[in-house]
Amino acid sequence: MYVVNRTRSTYLGVDIRLANSFRSRLMGLQAYREIPFGDGVWLVPCNSIVTFRMRFAIDAVFLDRDGRVVRVVENISPGKVVWPIRRAHSVLELPAGVVRSSETRDGDMIECIDDVVRPVRSRDGQAGTSRASTEKEASPLGRD
């Protein structure tokens, strides 16, 4: 899914994986050897993180139920703990540097877009539309 900072009109990621089960939240980004810009994981629900067994630094964006940023923690090195953040309902784990490049700050509004419409061309050259996602997911923020 795409994740967009609506306040700043910037992308936080274009291939963000939703982790909304105990097992997927527990794994987070631990299985990755590296994580390219554009990738990440959205942990829902979650208000704290650990980076034990990780191989790279990450940025974390903590969000409330409405998608508003309540805390940004940049460049968290492996083996660290970010203790529970008051009012946080979910957290985006992103490659280190994404927060800075997207200019994300506390108070910004973040939105996930899991059903993107893209223009496609038919055989006769006529433009149409197609859904990029064939799988409709519930909003990680609890809103549909």
N, C-alpha and C positions, 0 to 999 in steps of 0.2 A: 504494500500500500504506500501511497505518497503521504508525506507529512509536511505540512506547510505552516510557516509562521505568518498568519494573516495580518498581524500588526505591522510587520516589516516587509511583507510581500517577498519572502525568501523561502527556499526549500531547506528542510532539515534532512530529508531523505526521500529517495524514490523507490527503494526496495526495503521497506521496514517490515519486519516480521512481527506479528502479534503473538505475545506469550501470555495466555490467560488461564493456563492450567498450572497446578502446583509444580509439576515436572518441568514444563517449559520455562516457567519463571526461575526455577532453581538453576537450570542450565544457562539461561541468558545468552551471553556471548562467550562463555567459557570454551565451547567446542571449536571456536574459530582460531586459526593460526594468525590471521590478520583480518582486518575488516576495511574494505575500501570505502571511500566517500560515497555516500548515497545509500549504504546499507546501515542496518541497525536493528534494534529490537525494542518493542514497546511492552513493558511489563505492567499488567493490569490484573488485579490491584497490586500496588506496591508503594511503599513510602520510604524504603531504605535499600541500600545495595552493598554488596561486598565484591571485591575484585580478586579474591583468592583464585589461584589456578589460571588466571588470565595471563596472556602473553604480551599485552600491549595496553597503552593508556587509552582511556575513554573520556568522553564528556557525558554528563548526565543532566537531563532536563526534567525536573519534578513538576507535575501538573495537578491541579485540583480537578474535581468532577466535571467542571465546565470547560476544561481545556486551557485554563489560564496558568501561566508559569508562576510557580510559587518559590522556586529556587533553581539556580543554575550552578552546577559544580563542574569546572573545567579541568581537563588534564589529570584525571585520577589515575595514578600509577597502579600496577598490579600489587595485590596484597593489602589493599586499603579497605576501610569501612566508611560508609557514609551513613551515619545514624539516622533514625526516623525523622522525617521532615514533617512538621506540623502542617496540617491541611492538605498534604500530598495524597493523591489517590492513585497515581500512576507515574511511571518514569520512563523516559526515552533514554536508552543507552546508545550512544553514537560514537563514531571515531573521534579521537582527540582532534580538535581544530574546527569541528563543524559549528559549535556554538559561536566561536569568534567569526567565522566566515559568514554565518547567517545573521549575525548581530543580535542574537536572541538575548533578551533581558527579562528579569522578573516583571510580571504584569502583562507580558505579551500573550496574545491568543493563538493557540496552536490548533490545527485542524487536521484530521486524517481524511484522506480521500481514497476510498477503496473501490470506487466504481468510476473509472475515468472513461470519458467518451473521446475517441480519436477519429479524425477524418480518414477514410479509406477510399481507394479508387476501385471502381468496378472494371471489368474487362473493356467496357466501352469508354472508359476515361471519366465517367460521371462520378462526382464526389458524393459520398454518403457518410454515414456514421456507423461506428462499431464500438461495442463495449470492450475495453481492454481487459476487464476482469469478468470472468464468467462465474465467479464464486462471490456471492453477496455475503459479507460478514457484518455482524452487529458492530456498532460503533464501540471502540474501546472505552469511551468515556461514559457509556451507559445511555447514550442518546441514539435514537434511530432516525 
